[in-house]
Amino acid sequence: MQLNLHKPICFFDLETTGINISKDRIVEISVLKVYPDGKEETYTKLVNPTIPIPAEVTKVHGISDTDVVDAPTFKDIAKEVHTLIKDADLGGFNSNRFDIPLLAEEMLRADIDFDMKNRVAVDVQTIYHKMEQRTLSAAYKFYCNKNLDDAHSAEADTKATYEVLKSQLEKYDVLENDTKFLAEFSSRRKFADFAGFLAFNKEGEECFSFGKHKGKRVIDVLEKEPGYFGWLLNADFPLYTKKVLTAVKLRQFNNKLD
């Protein structure tokens, strides 16, 4: 089955130094770009994370410090990655909660602005969990009747994710072969940032989704506690979360001037 695409879609997977979006770094990136006419383009690179790769993480994906010592840093390849994905929707396995947030952090560290304003994201894991509640290896076996022998290899995981999505479309009549539908179906709660610290309320306004101000509008909190904004910017939050907070603050300031 060929995906019904409005624009190209980039399925991608990251192997990293860990699972902390703010602190961990990419050690391998693989992108499978699929065009509306069915053409496919693959991009895979090892990346020097500039920080040590923990031994327990190496046991998972097989990439050690020695493997990446001569590899480019993400900042070295950020522009070419951005050029590859900037005109495309994004797809992945658990990508909404991990790969996209971490990629955004790496892009911002490389001084490349990154957002999802003109694209959608299809999370194949969410579709899978809504339908079957399993893992990528099990999904590959279930939908494609193949064994994922190279699990935790970024390129193998990326290709498997793409194949699983096509098989899901064939299996479930309820799914539409449309990236906008699939993005909506695979989304969870609507968040203003990638990491989930800021959510949208029913009126589409940014609200805090954590801590003492959970559920409160960001503009209300920043109005009543001006110092809270400074604390947030200096605390250990993802760069993209700080970017969204700054945008809200600037919008609030501009509204006062009108």
N, C-alpha and C positions, 0 to 999 in steps of 0.2 A: 504493500500500500504506500502511495506517495502522500505526504502531508499536504493539506490544502493551506498554503501560506499566503499571507498578505504582503510579507516582506521576508527577507532571510531570517533564519533562526539559528542561534549559536548554542548548541549543547556543549557544556563545558564541565570539567571536573578539576578540582584542586587537590593536590597532596600537600600537606603543610607540616609545620613543626609542632602543631597541637591544635586545640579546639577553642582557644581564647581569641575571639575576633579582634580585640584591641591589641593584643601583644604578639600573637603568633604570625608566622610568615609563610609564604608560598615556597615550596621546594620543587614542585612540578605543576605545570598547567597544560591541559589538553583541550583544544576547541575543535568541535566538528561543526562547520558552518554549512547549513543546508539551504539552498536557494529555491525560490518558488518553482523553477523549472526542473527541480530534482538534482541539480548539480551539487556535489559535495566537495568541501575543502577542509583539510585537516591541518592543524597546527599543534605541535607538541614541543615543549621546552622544559629542560631541567633549569632550576633557578637557585642561585646562591642566596639563602635567606639572610645572610650576614649575622645570624645567631646560630648557636649549636642546635643540632637536631637531637632530641633526647633518644637514648637507646631504645626505650620502650616504644617510641613512635616509629623508629626505623624497623622494628620487628613487624609493624603493621603494613607499611608500604614498601619496605625494602630499600629506601633511599637513605644513605649515610652522609656524613660530612665530607668524606672522601669523594663521593660521587658528584658533589656539587661545588667542590673547591675551585674549579676552573669555569664554572657556569656563570652566565651573566646574572646580575642582580635584577630584581623586578623593575627597578627604576630604569635599567638599561633597555628593557624590552617593553616598557609600559606603553610607549607611543605606538608600536606595531600591534600590540594587543588591542589597544583602543581603536586603532584604524580598522582592525578586523571585525570588531563587535559593534561599533558605534551606530551602524545602520540596521542593526538586527534586534529581534526579540531574543530573549535568553531562555534556555532550558537546562534542566539538570535533575539530579537525584538528591533531594534535601537541599536544593540550591537556594530556596527562599530564605531558609533559616541559617545557612552556613556559607555556601560558596559565594553568593552574591554579596552578602555583608562583608566578607573578608576581602573579596576582590575590590570592593569600593574603598576599603581602608588602604589597600596597597596602591590603588590609583591616586588617592588623595595624598598619600605620602610622596608619590612621584610628581606631585603638582599638576595632576590631570583631573579636571572636574568630572564627576561621575554621578549620574542620576538615572531614574527610570521613567522620566516624564513622557517620553514619546515611544515607549516600548512596553511590552508585557513580559511576564515571566511564567513559564510553564514548569511546575515542580512535579515531576513524574512520581516521586515518592508519595506525595500527598494523594495523587490519583490512586496509586497502588494501595495505600493504607485505607483510603475510603472504600476500596473495593475488596481488598484481600488481607490487609494487615500483615505484611511480611518484609523481608530485606531485599536488597538488589540481587544477590546471588539466587535467592529463592524466586524472585520475580522473573529473572532471566530463564530459570528452569521451568517455571510455571507457564509463562507466556510464550517463550521461544523454544522450549524443550531442548535447551542447550546448557552445558555446564560452564560457569564463569571461572575458568581455570586461573586467569590472571587478575583475580579480584584485588583491588587496591593498587592496581596499575592505572594511572589516570586515563591513558588512551583506551584500555580495555573497558574500564567503567563507563567512559563517555560513549563508546560505540554500543555497549550493552544497553545503556539508558535510552539511546535513540531507537534501538530495535524493540525494546520493551514498549515504548510509547506507541509505535506503529501497531504492535500486536494488541495493545489495549484498545485502540480504535477499532480494530477488527472484531474484538471480542464483545465489547459493550455497545449496544445500540444507543444507550443514553448519552454517550460521548459524541460530540460533534467534531468533525475534522476541521477545526478552526482554532488558530492559536489564541484568539481573544477568549473564546469559550473555555479552552483548556486552561488558560491562565486564571480565569475566574474560578473554575472548578477546583483547581489545585491550590488556590490561595486559602489562607487561614484568616485570622482577624486582620482587619485593615490597620496597618501601622504606618506612621509618618516617617519612620526611620527603618533601616534594614534590621537592626538588632532587636527591635521590639520594645525599646524604652519609651517610645512616644506613639500613642495610638490615636486614631480618629474617633470622635464620638458620632452620634447619629446625624449631627449637623455638619459633619466634615471638619470639625475644629480639632486642633492638636491637643491631646491630653497626656498627662504623665501616666504611665502604666506600671509604676514601681514606687516604693518608698512611702513616705508620709503624705505625699501629695497625689497618690494614686487616684485616678479618676477625675482629678481637677484639671481645668483648662490651663494650658501653659501660660497664656496671656494674663490670666488672673493671678497666677502664682508669681510671675515676674513683676506684676504691678504691685503686689502687696509685699513681696520679699525681693527687692532689687539685688541684694547680695547673693541670692540663690543662683542667679545666672553666672556670676563670677565663679562660684564654687563648682558649678557643673562644668564650666570650661576648663578648670584646673584639675578636675577629678579624672579618674581612669575610665572615661567613657569613649566609645568609638568616635573617630573623627567625623564620620558621617552624621552621627547623632548630634554632635556639636555644630555641624554645618546647618542642620535643620533648626536647632534652637536659635542660632544666630539669625537665620532667616525670619523666624517668628519675631524675634526681638526687633529686627530692623523694620518689619511690617508694622509692628506696634508703634514704633517711633514715628514712622511716616504717617500713620493714621492720626497721630496727635498733631502733626503739622498741617494736615488738611483742614 
